[in-house]
Amino acid sequence: MNSQLSHPKKKGYNEDIVERFRRKLDLIFEYKGLVNQGATCYLNSVLQVLFMTKSFREAVESHSGKNPKTVDFQLKSLFKTLKTKETNIKDILPTLSIVNVHEQRDAAEYLEKLLSMVNPDWSKMFKGQFRHTTRCSKGHEVSDVTGPFWTLPLSLAHSSDKSCSVMEGLEELFKSSIVSEMYCDQCEERTHATIAGEMVEPPEILTLLLKRFEFDYRRRSYVKKDCSVDVPHTLQIKDCDYELYAVVDHVGSLRGGHYTATIRSYEDHNWYVFDDTYVRLASQQSTSHVDNERSQSPYLLMYQKDQPRKEEIERIMELKCMEEDWKNIEEKLKIIKEQCKRMNEKLMEIINMESKSISVQQERVHVESKTCEDSSRSGEKASHHANCCPMTTEKKKGLKENIREIEKSRREIEKYKRRFEVHRNGIGQYGRQSEEYRKGIQKNRRAIEECRKGIHECKRKLVKCKRVIEHMAELGPDRLPVGMKEMT
């Protein structure tokens, strides 16, 4: 089932012009298609899903093996080419044992086949563990089996003919059921038993398989259940939040049909439809299923553990770093202010102590000088005067030395005061720079938000422009405007 751009049906179409328009449209978008070898749309859809799964693509691109007969080598080669141009998948077909390219196959089957053949380190992100437990009516454990799974099959048999629900399918999968005549070794008798299932190890990427093909015992053949499916955009299973990122659709019957993939890009977060060689933006960027007109076609649903988008992570980390820097600045300012306060108190204490010491020394010099003068006037003996005066002279000399030391200390204190003042001015400047830094953070946030809105608006206009070009390409050469013919 291909698009009208690839296979125009109206008579009189100039296929060359339309093909040139299609190629021009392809240049608008970076994603390329895969060539259908006959009926290999099932494989094309699965390969596009794997290619658009970021962690899987990065793992494949890191492969260093040189053996061309391995799936790992073929996938790396295919992914490398697919990044730049439309790609042929014929080289990987022998590796997957696909001989008849015109035979319709099951997409889920080949998804599991690919995952089981590639490097286990690559595919482990798709693998989970499911546990089945059986207990008798007395609580004895009859069996406990845990095994790996690539996909979780959801039955649609209990839904109505017109509508189906993924949530109902999950409830049915995890719901306990009661069976009779189950033999219990501990009870040594047959009894009623309860069978329950649970996902014990949720995978990074959860794949749900909608069981559209059920065996009809009356017709003795498989029939497809074409019901409209309510696909939730998010799921919460086993305390894990999952977000839908890919849908493999199937239209038609069991014996003849067509597969396509609708995938959300991890690079620009838009939904794209991959229909063999034709890649386009999904017509509606809805939150449940991208294209409402194809709501009856979902077959495989791919959910990824909910993680912030790359640019959101970068923005959050940037703002977080800024906020951490601001907190560090505030902490440093607080510490510096405390240090300044203590230094100021210590400085005042030193000044007061030195002032008191100077006053005491000056008072002592004054008293001793007065004593010497009084002794001289009273006519004391020369010997006593000789003994007294040298002592007084020595004391005066010592006091002068003390005064010089005090003056020196005072000058040091003044110098320390000046340094303290410079330091205080530096703190003020640091605070002003911090305030400017905070304003820069707010400005950066606004700029990021405006940039985000601008990107969204450009994408919206680009989608609108692409649809107009597609419509014009379908008109044929006779109805194309002159300017558009020149563009081709």
Stockholm file with secondary structure:
# STOCKHOLM 1.0

chainA/1-488         MNSQLSHPKKKGYNEDIVERFRRKLDLIFEYKGLVNQGATCYLNSVLQVLFMTKSFREAVESHSGKNPKTVDFQLKSLFKTLKTKETNIKDILPTLSIVNVHEQRDAAEYLEKLLSMVNPDWSKMFKGQFRHTTRCSKGHEVSDVTGPFWTLPLSLAHSSDKSCSVMEGLEELFKSSIVSEMYCDQCEERTHATIAGEMVEPPEILTLLLKRFEFDYRRRSYVKKDCSVDVPHTLQIKDCDYELYAVVDHVGSLRGGHYTATIRSYEDHNWYVFDDTYVRLASQQSTSHVDNERSQSPYLLMYQKDQPRKEEIERIMELKCMEEDWKNIEEKLKIIKEQCKRMNEKLMEIINMESKSISVQQERVHVESKTCEDSSRSGEKASHHANCCPMTTEKKKGLKENIREIEKSRREIEKYKRRFEVHRNGIGQYGRQSEEYRKGIQKNRRAIEECRKGIHECKRKLVKCKRVIEHMAELGPDRLPVGMKEMT
#=GR chainA/1-488 SS CCCTTTSCCSTTCCHHHHHHHHHHHHHHSSCCCEECCSSCHHHHHHHHHHHTCHHHHHHHHTCCCCCTTSHHHHHHHHHHHHTTSCEECTTTTGGGTCCCTTSCCCHHHHHHHHHHHSCHHHHGGGCEEEEEEEEETTSCEEEEEEEEESCEEEECTTSCSSEEEHHHHHHHHHCCEEEEEEEETTTTEEEEEEEEEEEEECCSEEEEEEECEEEETTTTEEEECCCEEECCSEEEETTEEEEEEEEEEEEECSSSEEEEEEEECTTTCCEEEEETTEEEECSCCCSSCSCGGGTTCEEEEEEEECCCCHHHHHHHHHHHHHHHHHHHHHHHHHHHHHHHHHHHHHHHHHHHHHHHHHHHHHHHHHHHHHHHHHHHHTTCCHHHHHHHHHHHHHHHHHHHHHHHHHHHHHHHHHHHHHHHHHHHHHHHHHHHHHHHHHHHHHHHHHHHHHHHHHHHHHHHHHHHHHHHHHHHHTTCTTTSCHHHHHHC
#=GC SS_cons         CCCTTTSCCSTTCCHHHHHHHHHHHHHHSSCCCEECCSSCHHHHHHHHHHHTCHHHHHHHHTCCCCCTTSHHHHHHHHHHHHTTSCEECTTTTGGGTCCCTTSCCCHHHHHHHHHHHSCHHHHGGGCEEEEEEEEETTSCEEEEEEEEESCEEEECTTSCSSEEEHHHHHHHHHCCEEEEEEEETTTTEEEEEEEEEEEEECCSEEEEEEECEEEETTTTEEEECCCEEECCSEEEETTEEEEEEEEEEEEECSSSEEEEEEEECTTTCCEEEEETTEEEECSCCCSSCSCGGGTTCEEEEEEEECCCCHHHHHHHHHHHHHHHHHHHHHHHHHHHHHHHHHHHHHHHHHHHHHHHHHHHHHHHHHHHHHHHHHHHHTTCCHHHHHHHHHHHHHHHHHHHHHHHHHHHHHHHHHHHHHHHHHHHHHHHHHHHHHHHHHHHHHHHHHHHHHHHHHHHHHHHHHHHHHHHHHHHHTTCTTTSCHHHHHHC
//
